Amino acid sequence: MKPKINIMMIGDAAVGKTSILKWYDKRKINAAHIATSGLDQVTIMKTIDGNEFKVIFWDTAGQEKFRTLTYQYFKNADGIVIAFDLTSSESFNGVKEWLK
């Protein structure tokens, strides 16, 4: 059984979390995608120094109504990526709330 690493992608709605994962997974971005509803996952196999890992990225919905669902997955996370939109000071300010 390969070791697995759980990474949570969090941040406000429409900041590009799904686009980042799609680019990382397939090296392409689809400009017309549907917003994440609740939680989605992308699994990527990575080999580092000859060791193969299963990296599971949990793509979370940024809407307030899904935050309680998102918080339940934090306890199993090995890492967290907080995304924000560089063109939106509101999403940057939202980082403080995600850090809480």
N, C-alpha and C positions, 0 to 999 in steps of 0.2 A: 504494500500500500504506500502510495506516494505521500509525502508530507504535504499538508495544505496550509495555505495562508489566507485568512479572511481580511479583506480590505473594504471598509465602508466609504462610499462616495457620498458626502453630504453637502448641503448648501441650499440657498434659496431656490425657488422654482425658476426655471428658464435661464440658468446661468451657464449651462453647457456640460453638466455632469455626464449625461448620456453620450453626447458628442465626443467627449474625451475618451470614454470607454470604447466607443465604436472605432475611433481612430487607432487607439492602442491595439485593439483586437484585429481589425481588418485593414488598417492604414487608409481608411476613407471615411469621410463624413457625409451623411445624408442630410441636406439642408431641410428636408420636409419629413421630419419624423414626428411621431405622436408622443406627447408628454408621458412620462412615467407615472403610472397609477399605483401607488403603494410601494412595491419593492420589485426589483428585477435583478437578475444576476448574469454576469459574464464570467466564464471560466476560461482561463488561459494557462497553457502548460509552458513552463519556463525551465531552462537548464542553466544552472549557475555552478561553475567549477565542477562540471560533470555530474552534479546532483539534479534530478528532475523534481520540480515542485508543481503542485496544482495551486494556482493563484485564483481565488474566487473574489471578484469585485462585486459588491452589493451596491446596486444603483438605486438610490432612494429618491422618492418624490419629495420635492421641496415645499409643497403646499402644507400649510399649518395643520390641516385635517389629518395628515398622514404622520405627523411627528411622533405620536405615541407608539405607532407601529415601528417606526425607525429606531426609537430608543431601546426597544426590546432586543434589537440585534447588536447593540453596542457591546454588550457583555461578552460576545463571542468574537469580537473584532481583534485582529492582531495589529491593525493599523487603521488610521482614518485620514482621508483626504478631504479637506474643506475647499470647495470650489466657490468662486465668485466671479462676477462679470466686471472686467476692468473698466467698462464704459458706464457702470452703474454704481454711484456712491452708496445707494440704498442697499445693494447686495453686498458691498464691501462692509458696510456697517452691520449687516446681518451676521457676519462672521463672529462678532462678539457673542451673539445669542447662541450660535452653534457651539462655541467653546464652553459655554455654561453647561 
